Amino acid sequence: MKRVMPVLLLSMAVTAGCTYQHVDPYKQPQRRSSGNSDRVLRVEGSSVILGQAASRPVSANALLDRVDTLLNARDHDAAGELLNRFPEIAREALLDSDLVRHPVAPSVAAWLDQKASPARGGWAMLVDDRSQNPSRYTEYDQQRRSLWIAFRKGDFQTSTTVETHSAAGGPTPWPTIDAAVLKATALLASGKPDRAAVEFEAAAKHAMDWDQAVSERYFLFSALSHRMAGQTTQAEQIELQVESLSPSRLLRINDPMVLRLALKTVGKHPRSSRQNSASPRMIHARLGEVELQRGSEQAALLSFRAAESVLGDRPRTAQLRLSQAEALIALDQEQPAVVMLTGLAKGEARPEALVMLGLIHLKRGDVESAMAMLHEAVRLTSANTHPQIHSDAGLALLSVGQRDQGLQLLRSARQSFKERGEDRAVRQSLVNELRFAESEGDSNLAQKVRGELSASRLTP
């Protein structure tokens, strides 16, 4: 399973030996007024990202605002990555009568349609129809608001009596699906899991021809509700309708709720027909990755530890402990992370552990130790086999003024990303080098990198 580096912001100056300050990854970094150009180094994804502040949307409205900002800045990759982390929040936003009028709603709808499997989606159709025929959705919106008011008050018993209707005559099933899910939620919360199971199953069937991921989500909810009601046979019948979670498909699931449901249903009831299914160990590990990407570091740590406690050899224990160290760093618990990484640096995960230790030492201002660790990690690997390590080390060297070697490592890693067809990593590498050139005031290098971005059609 692909290693996910931690979110770690380091405020770095050009010259070596300066003090490195930890920055809250969910706030814009503060720039110090000085003669040198400060740089921000963020460790996340497959390699370090230079000069980009992280963000964590806390609501559907915040998500749309952030996507709008990124699209206006022509950073389409970052916008897509943000939506990829929060697909269920994106769908929720388009069902909200106020948020669906947000200027970025059509773009979000188009993204959801593109990701849908089968590629039908229907979200763009919904947004367009709501704009053209608002009266069709009046009753649905009123009922939806009434339900949410009851939910917020904790009045689930009353909310089960609220009638839920879809938008009659609409071109997509999403209002119908939403109405069934809201009713199921109220029934489940009010202690009626058997009735909730029926509503969740209805929602799943409506979504089958539009987006398989959404359909499976509600089939799993239905199965869990049946189990809560003691209806094991019905639960197993529902589970048979859920496509097997293969290891390759697991990496495309970014909804933590789906992964938790899989652990409670499919993951606990393996069948001979699911011999190629992902193991509970793999599901726990993927859940940890997703939670870490979404900024839920404590939940991520617990998931990685749960994965380690389950028997199996995928992912490797060393990989899971690297992931635990990443979560600890994100939680500002550096010392336990250092202890764990020091142990890992003596075994098979030595290069990866050395890179993470090196970045921690850079943050602490111990440049000499950091450089020794980063150089050793590079010596133990090649750009062809470990481009992430070489990219991260290259950016770290650039941050302390070792320009020539830093650029060499960055470019050799970029070539490896290109050969692997990892376009996003190639683009990020070029953007990193462009930001470095701009911070140095090197107009010739900046112009050259912009030309590469333009020639490769990867212009941000």
C-alpha positions in Angstrom: 0.0 0.0 0.0 1.3 3.4 -1.0 3.0 5.3 1.8 1.3 8.5 2.8 3.7 11.1 4.2 2.5 13.2 7.2 1.3 16.8 7.1 4.3 18.7 8.5 4.8 22.4 7.8 8.3 23.8 8.3 9.0 27.5 8.0 12.4 27.4 6.2 14.8 30.2 5.3 17.4 30.1 2.5 20.5 29.9 4.7 21.5 26.9 6.7 21.6 26.9 10.5 18.4 29.0 11.0 15.7 28.2 13.5 12.8 26.1 12.1 9.3 26.8 13.4 6.3 24.5 13.4 3.3 26.0 11.7 -0.3 24.9 12.2 -1.1 23.0 9.0 -4.6 24.4 8.9 -3.7 28.1 9.0 -2.1 30.2 6.4 1.7 30.4 7.4 2.8 33.8 8.7 5.6 35.4 6.7 8.4 37.0 8.7 9.7 40.3 7.4 13.3 39.8 6.7 15.8 40.2 3.9 15.5 36.5 2.9 12.6 34.9 1.2 11.0 32.4 3.5 9.7 29.1 2.2 7.1 26.7 3.4 7.8 23.0 3.2 4.9 20.6 3.5 5.3 16.9 3.7 2.2 15.2 2.3 1.2 12.7 -0.4 4.0 11.1 -2.4 6.5 13.9 -1.9 7.1 17.2 -0.2 5.1 20.2 -1.5 7.0 23.5 -1.4 5.2 26.8 -0.7 1.6 25.5 -0.3 -0.4 25.9 2.8 -2.7 23.1 3.8 -6.4 23.5 4.6 -9.1 21.5 6.2 -12.7 22.3 5.2 -15.0 21.8 8.2 -18.3 22.1 6.4 -19.9 21.8 2.9 -19.8 25.6 2.6 -16.1 25.8 3.5 -15.4 23.1 1.0 -17.1 24.9 -1.8 -15.4 28.2 -0.9 -12.0 26.5 -0.9 -12.6 24.8 -4.2 -13.7 28.1 -5.7 -10.5 29.8 -4.5 -8.3 27.1 -6.0 -10.1 27.2 -9.3 -9.9 30.9 -9.5 -6.1 30.5 -9.0 -6.2 27.9 -11.8 -4.9 25.2 -9.4 -7.2 22.5 -10.8 -5.1 19.7 -9.4 -5.4 21.0 -5.9 -9.1 21.5 -6.3 -9.6 18.0 -7.5 -7.5 16.6 -4.7 -9.6 18.4 -2.2 -12.8 17.1 -3.6 -11.2 13.6 -3.8 -10.7 13.7 0.0 -14.3 14.8 0.7 -16.6 13.3 -1.9 -19.5 12.8 0.4 -19.3 16.4 1.5 -19.3 17.5 -2.1 -22.5 15.5 -2.7 -24.1 16.8 0.4 -23.4 20.4 -0.7 -25.3 19.9 -4.0 -28.3 18.6 -2.2 -28.5 21.8 0.0 -31.0 24.3 -1.4 -28.6 27.2 -0.5 -25.2 25.7 -1.4 -26.4 24.4 -4.8 -26.5 28.1 -5.9 -22.8 28.6 -5.0 -20.9 29.8 -8.1 -18.6 26.7 -8.0 -21.5 24.2 -7.7 -21.5 23.4 -11.5 -17.8 22.6 -11.4 -18.2 20.4 -8.3 -21.1 18.6 -10.1 -19.0 18.0 -13.2 -16.2 16.6 -11.0 -18.6 14.2 -9.3 -20.0 13.1 -12.7 -16.5 12.4 -14.0 -15.7 10.3 -10.9 -19.0 8.4 -11.0 -19.0 4.7 -12.0 -20.8 4.1 -14.2 -20.0 7.5 -15.7 -23.6 8.8 -15.4 -23.5 10.7 -12.2 -26.3 13.1 -13.0 -25.1 15.8 -10.6 -24.6 18.4 -13.4 -28.2 17.6 -14.5 -29.4 18.1 -11.0 -27.7 21.5 -10.6 -29.0 22.6 -14.0 -32.6 21.5 -13.3 -32.7 23.2 -10.0 -31.7 26.4 -11.7 -34.2 26.0 -14.5 -37.1 24.6 -12.4 -36.7 25.8 -8.8 -40.4 25.3 -8.0 -40.0 21.5 -8.6 -37.8 21.4 -5.5 -39.8 23.6 -3.1 -41.5 20.9 -1.1 -38.4 18.7 -1.0 -36.3 21.6 0.3 -38.9 22.5 3.0 -39.1 18.9 4.2 -35.4 18.6 4.2 -35.0 21.7 6.3 -37.6 20.4 8.8 -35.7 17.1 9.1 -32.4 18.8 9.7 -33.9 21.1 12.4 -35.3 18.0 14.2 -31.9 16.2 13.8 -30.0 19.2 15.4 -32.4 19.2 18.3 -31.9 15.4 18.7 -35.7 14.9 18.2 -35.3 11.8 16.1 -38.6 10.3 17.1 -40.5 13.3 15.7 -38.3 13.4 12.6 -39.5 9.9 11.7 -43.0 11.3 11.2 -41.9 14.0 8.8 -42.9 13.1 5.2 -40.0 13.0 2.8 -40.6 13.4 -0.9 -38.3 13.7 -3.8 -38.6 16.3 -6.6 -41.3 14.9 -8.8 -40.4 14.8 -12.4 -36.7 15.6 -11.8 -34.1 14.2 -14.2 -32.0 12.4 -11.5 -32.7 10.2 -8.5 -30.6 12.1 -6.1 -33.4 13.9 -4.2 -35.2 10.5 -4.0 -32.1 8.9 -2.6 -31.5 11.8 -0.2 -35.1 11.6 1.1 -34.7 7.9 1.8 -31.4 8.3 3.5 -32.7 11.1 5.8 -35.7 8.9 6.8 -33.4 6.0 7.4 -31.1 8.1 9.5 -34.0 9.2 11.7 -35.3 5.6 12.0 -31.9 4.3 12.9 -31.4 7.0 15.5 -34.8 6.4 17.0 -34.1 2.7 17.5 -35.9 1.2 14.5 -33.0 -0.4 12.6 -35.2 -2.9 10.7 -37.2 0.0 9.1 -34.0 1.9 8.5 -32.6 -1.0 6.6 -35.5 -0.9 4.1 -35.0 2.8 3.4 -31.2 2.4 3.0 -31.7 -0.4 0.6 -34.2 1.6 -1.4 -31.6 4.5 -1.6 -28.9 2.0 -2.7 -31.1 0.6 -5.5 -32.0 4.0 -6.8 -28.3 4.9 -7.0 -27.2 1.7 -8.8 -27.3 3.0 -12.3 -25.9 6.4 -11.4 -22.9 5.9 -9.1 -21.8 2.5 -7.9 -19.8 3.9 -5.0 -22.9 5.7 -3.5 -25.0 2.6 -4.1 -22.5 0.4 -2.2 -22.4 2.9 0.6 -26.1 2.5 1.3 -26.2 -1.2 0.7 -23.6 -1.4 3.5 -25.7 0.8 5.7 -28.6 -1.4 5.0 -26.7 -4.5 5.9 -25.4 -3.0 9.1 -29.0 -1.9 10.1 -30.2 -5.5 9.5 -27.5 -6.8 11.8 -28.4 -4.3 14.5 -32.0 -5.6 14.2 -30.7 -9.2 14.6 -31.7 -10.0 11.0 -28.5 -11.8 9.9 -30.0 -13.6 6.9 -31.3 -10.3 5.4 -27.9 -8.7 6.1 -26.0 -11.4 4.3 -28.4 -11.2 1.3 -27.7 -7.5 1.1 -23.9 -8.0 1.4 -24.0 -10.3 -1.6 -25.1 -7.3 -3.7 -22.0 -5.4 -2.7 -19.1 -5.7 -5.1 -16.0 -7.4 -3.6 -13.6 -4.8 -2.1 -10.4 -5.8 -4.0 -7.1 -4.4 -2.9 -6.8 -2.3 -6.1 -10.3 -0.8 -5.6 -9.6 -0.2 -2.0 -7.1 2.5 -2.9 -9.9 4.4 -4.7 -12.2 4.6 -1.7 -11.9 8.0 0.0 -15.0 7.8 2.1 -14.1 6.7 5.7 -17.7 5.7 6.4 -17.6 3.1 3.6 -14.4 1.6 5.0 -15.9 1.5 8.5 -19.0 -0.2 7.2 -16.9 -2.7 5.3 -15.1 -3.6 8.5 -18.4 -4.2 10.3 -20.0 -6.2 7.5 -18.1 -7.6 4.6 -14.8 -7.5 6.4 -16.1 -9.7 9.2 -17.9 -12.2 7.0 -15.5 -13.5 4.3 -16.9 -15.9 1.7 -15.3 -18.2 -0.7 -16.5 -15.9 -3.5 -14.5 -13.0 -1.9 -11.1 -14.7 -2.0 -9.7 -11.6 -3.7 -11.2 -9.2 -1.3 -9.1 -6.8 0.8 -8.4 -8.1 4.2 -9.4 -6.3 7.4 -5.8 -5.4 7.9 -5.8 -3.6 4.5 -9.1 -1.9 5.2 -7.9 -0.6 8.5 -4.7 0.7 6.9 -6.6 2.4 4.1 -8.9 4.0 6.6 -5.9 5.4 8.4 -4.6 6.9 5.2 -7.9 8.5 4.4 -8.3 9.9 7.9 -4.8 11.3 7.8 -5.4 13.0 4.5 -8.6 14.5 5.9 -6.8 15.9 8.9 -8.2 13.5 11.5 -4.8 12.4 12.8 -6.0 10.8 16.0 -8.5 8.6 14.1 -5.7 7.8 11.6 -3.3 6.7 14.4 -6.0 4.4 15.9 -6.7 2.8 12.5 -3.0 2.2 11.8 -2.6 0.5 15.2 -5.8 -1.5 14.6 -4.3 -2.7 11.3 -1.1 -3.8 13.0 -3.1 -5.8 15.5 -4.7 -7.9 12.7 -2.8 -10.8 11.4 -1.5 -10.5 7.8 1.5 -9.4 5.8 -0.1 -6.6 3.7 0.7 -3.9 4.5 4.0 -4.8 6.1 4.3 -4.0 9.8 7.2 -1.7 9.1 4.9 0.3 6.7 2.2 0.5 9.3 4.6 1.8 11.9 5.9 4.4 9.5 2.3 5.5 9.1 1.8 5.6 12.9 4.9 7.9 13.1 3.4 10.2 10.5 0.2 10.4 12.5 2.2 11.2 15.7 4.1 13.9 13.9 0.8 15.4 12.7 -0.4 15.3 16.3 2.7 17.3 17.5 3.9 14.2 19.3 7.4 14.2 17.8 9.3 12.4 20.6 7.2 9.2 20.4 7.5 9.5 16.6 11.3 9.9 16.8 11.6 6.8 19.1 9.5 4.7 16.6 11.4 6.0 13.5 14.8 5.4 15.2 13.8 1.7 15.6 12.6 1.6 12.0 15.8 3.1 10.7 17.6 -0.1 11.9 15.5 -2.3 9.7 13.9 -2.7 6.2 12.3 0.7 6.3 15.6 2.5 7.0 15.5 5.0 4.0 11.9 6.1 4.6 12.5 6.4 8.4 15.7 8.4 7.8 13.9 10.9 5.5 11.2 11.5 8.2 13.8 11.8 10.9 15.8 14.2 8.7 12.8 16.5 8.2 12.1 16.5 12.0 15.7 17.5 12.6 15.4 20.3 10.0 12.4 21.6 11.9 14.3 21.6 15.1 17.2 23.4 13.5 19.7 20.6 13.7 20.8 21.0 10.1 23.9 18.9 10.3 22.1 15.8 11.6 19.3 16.3 9.2 21.6 16.5 6.2 23.5 13.3 7.3 20.2 11.4 7.5 18.9 12.7 4.2 22.1 12.0 2.4 22.1 8.4 3.8 18.5 7.9 2.6 19.5 9.0 -0.9 22.6 6.8 -0.8 20.6 3.7 0.0 18.1 4.2 -2.8 17.8 5.3 -6.4 15.5 7.8 -8.0 14.1 5.0 -10.2 12.9 2.9 -7.2 12.3 5.6 -4.6 11.5 8.9 -6.4 9.5 10.2 -3.3 12.6 10.0 -1.1 14.8 11.8 -3.7 12.2 14.5 -4.2 11.8 15.1 -0.5 15.5 15.1 0.1 16.0 17.5 -2.9 13.6 20.0 -1.5 15.1 19.8 1.9 18.5 20.5 0.4 17.1 23.5 -1.5 15.7 24.9 1.7 19.1 25.0 3.3 20.9 26.5 0.4 22.4 23.4 -1.3 21.1 24.4 -4.7 22.9 22.2 -7.1 22.5 18.9 -5.4 18.9 19.8 -4.4 17.9 20.5 -8.0 19.7 17.4 -9.2 17.7 15.2 -6.8 14.5 17.0 -7.6 14.9 16.6 -11.4 16.0 12.9 -11.3 12.9 12.1 -9.1 10.8 14.0 -11.6 12.1 12.0 -14.5 11.2 8.8 -12.6 7.7 10.1 -11.9 7.4 10.9 -15.7 8.4 7.4 -16.7 5.9 6.0 -14.3 3.1 8.1 -15.7 2.5 9.9 -12.5 1.5 13.3 -14.0 0.4 14.9 -10.8 3.8 14.2 -9.2 5.5 15.6 -12.3 3.4 18.7 -12.1 4.0 19.2 -8.4 7.8 18.8 -8.9 7.8 21.5 -11.6 5.7 23.8 -9.5 8.1 23.3 -6.6 11.1 24.2 -8.7 9.2 27.2 -10.1 8.5 28.4 -6.5 12.1 27.9 -5.6 13.3 29.9 -8.6 10.9 32.7 -7.8 12.0 32.8 -4.1 15.6 33.0 -5.3 14.8 35.8 -7.8 16.2 33.5 -10.6 14.1 34.8 -13.6 16.0 32.6 -16.1 15.2 29.4 -14.2 11.6 30.5 -13.5 11.1 31.1 -17.3 12.6 27.7 -18.1 10.3 25.8 -15.7 7.3 27.7 -16.9 8.1 26.6 -20.4 8.3 23.0 -19.2 4.9 23.3 -17.5 3.4 24.8 -20.7 5.0 22.3 -23.0 3.8 19.4 -21.0 0.3 20.9 -20.7 0.6 20.9 -17.0 0.3 24.6 -16.5 -1.3 25.3 -13.1 
